[in-house]
Amino acid sequence: MLTEALEHLVKGIVDSPDDVEVTSTRNRRGELMEVRVNPDDLGRVIGRGGRTAKALRYVINALSDEGSVRVDVIETDR
């Protein structure tokens, strides 16, 4: 559910929603969600001073039942 929620939020922000890809992995420290976007949309997802990325992390952690979820934004070279 968290993966779909994050993907939906990010697709609403970017100009190239078809390039948005969210993957989720588990490790001993918890869940890691990686968001890959078009290089032209990277600034939109991070936001001024990281505000948008911080807001996305806040929302996803609020939706999480298990505690802390790490969200990383990664640029792709498509």
Secondary structure as UniProt FT lines:
FT   HELIX           2..11
FT   TURN            12..13
FT   HELIX           17..19
FT   STRAND          21..27
FT   TURN            28..29
FT   STRAND          30..37
FT   HELIX           39..41
FT   HELIX           42..46
FT   HELIX           48..50
FT   HELIX           51..63
FT   STRAND          69..75
//
